Amino acid sequence: VRQSRYRERFDRPILIMGTPRSGSTLLYETFEQAPGLYSTGNESHGIIESVRGLAPSEKGWASNRLDAGDATPERAEDLAARFYHSLRDRDGNLANGRVRMLEKTPKNAVRVPFFDAVWTDAIFIYLYRDVRETLDPQLRGARLSEHAAAFADHLVEGVEQHREAIDTVISERAPAF
């Protein structure tokens, strides 16, 4: 008996990327109501990090970054199976047959190369909002402590690096107009 291949059950998954407070939840909740889309209904930290080898603690990292090398066939299949069994459509129906998955977990912004390797037909939607506009008002105040100012600068730099990685994947897939 041939073992089920869960990765093959996904048709062009849609992954929404964006920094917190960028509007990604509103977009996700809007798309979630579309017929034919399946989602977990929540951010998928637990699903992703429950796959052996994908949790930051297993790598000794503080970061959630995953790259294409982390997408071994075994991990990719395990991840696909975990997602598949968690998916529901807008009416609460379980996934059955091939599905179009909608996913939005902010940490995925540092996992684009990984998801690109798992699902080569995935569509990435990246919402960009200047992170300085979304920082807590205490951090944006005129009297930033030296530590808070350094944190804000580090955050902006990190977002720019991740945006470059996402832009690379998107530009390789974007249709020519």
N, C-alpha and C positions, 0 to 999 in steps of 0.2 A: 504494500500500500504506500503510495507516494505521500510524503509529508506535505501538508498545506504550505504554500508559499504566500505569506501575508503581504510582502512587499508588492507582489503582482496585483493585489486587490485594490491598490490605490491609483486613482486617475488624477494626475496633475494636482497634487495637494497645494493648497493655498496657505502660505505662511505669512502672517502679518508681523512686521518688525517695527519697533519704535521704542523710543525712550519712554519711561514713565511720564504720564501727563501729556503725551503727544497726541492723544485722540484715538489711540489704537483700540481701546476698549469699546468706544462708541462704534467704530468701524466694524469690529468683530461682532458686536451684538446686532448690528444691522445686517451683516452678511449671514449671521446665524439663522435669520428668519427666512432666508431664501430657500426655495425648494431644491432638493437634490444635494444639499451640503450637509456634511456630518461633522460634528465637533464633540469634544469631551465635555463642553459646558463650563470648563474651568481652565486656568493656566495649568500646564502639564509638567510642572517641575518634578512631581513624584513619579510620573510615568517614565520620563527621560532618565532621571537619576537612579531609578530602580534597576536599570539595565546594568549588568555587571561590567565595570570598567568605564562607566560614563559619569559617575559621581565625582565631584571635585576631591572629596576626601580620599577616594581610592587612588588618586593621582598625586596626593600630597599638595594639592593646589588650593588657593583661595578663589580662583577664577572658575567660571563655568564654561570657559572656552573649549570648544571641540572643533577639530579640523577633519579633513577628509580621511586622514590616517586612522582616526577613531572609528570610522564607519566600516569595521570589518563585516564580512557577510553574516557572521553569527549575531553580532550586535544589531546590525540593521534589521535582520529578520525578527529578532526578539523585540526590538522597539516597535516594529510594524505590528506584530501580534498584540502587544500591550495596547497600542493606540486603537487598533481595530476593535478589540473587545470593549473599549471604553466609549466608542463613538455612538452618538444618537443623532437622529435628524431633528428638525424643528418640532416634530410631533412626538418625540421621545422614542421613536422606533429604532431598534438595534440595527447596526450595519449588517447588510446582507448582499453578497456578491461584490462587484466593484463599486467603490465609493469615491467621492470627492471630499477630502478632508479639509477642514478649516482649522487652523491652529494659530494661537496667539499667546506666547509666553515671552515677556520682555527679555529674559536671559538668552533667548534664541538669537538675539542680535549678535552674540559672540559665538554662535554655532552655525552660521550660514554655510561655511565650507562643508561641515558635517552633513547638514540636511541636503545640500546640493549633491553630495555623494550617495546618500541613502535614497533619495528620490530625484533622479536626474531630470524629471519632467516637472518638478515643483515650480510654482510661481511664487515669487517673493514680492510682497508689497511692503515698501519701506516708507513709513511716515517720518518726516523730518520736522522737528521743531527745535529751534535753538535751545539747548539745554539750560542756558542762563535764564531763559524765560520761565523755566519750570522749577528752578531751585526754590527751596523753602525761603520765604521772605527774610528769615533771620540770616540766611547765608548771603542774600542779596543786599542786605542793609549796608549803609555807608560805613559802618564800624565793624567790618569783618575782622575777626581775630586772625592772627597769622596762620593758625592751623586751619581755620575754616576757609580762608582765601586759598591756601595751598590745595585743600580738598576740592574746592570749586574748579581751580585750574586743572587739576588732575582729571576730574570728571569730564570737563570739556574736551581735554586732549584725548581721553579714552573714547568718547563718543565719536570724535572725528576719525580716529583710527578704525573703529568698527564701521563707520559710514563708508570709508574707503573700501573695506573688504566687501561690504554689501553692494556698493556701486559696481565693483568688478564683476560680481556674479550677475547682477542685473544687466550690465552692458553687454555681457556675452550672450544673454538670452533675449534681449529686447528686440522686438520686430523693427525692421527699418521702415521709416515713414517717408 
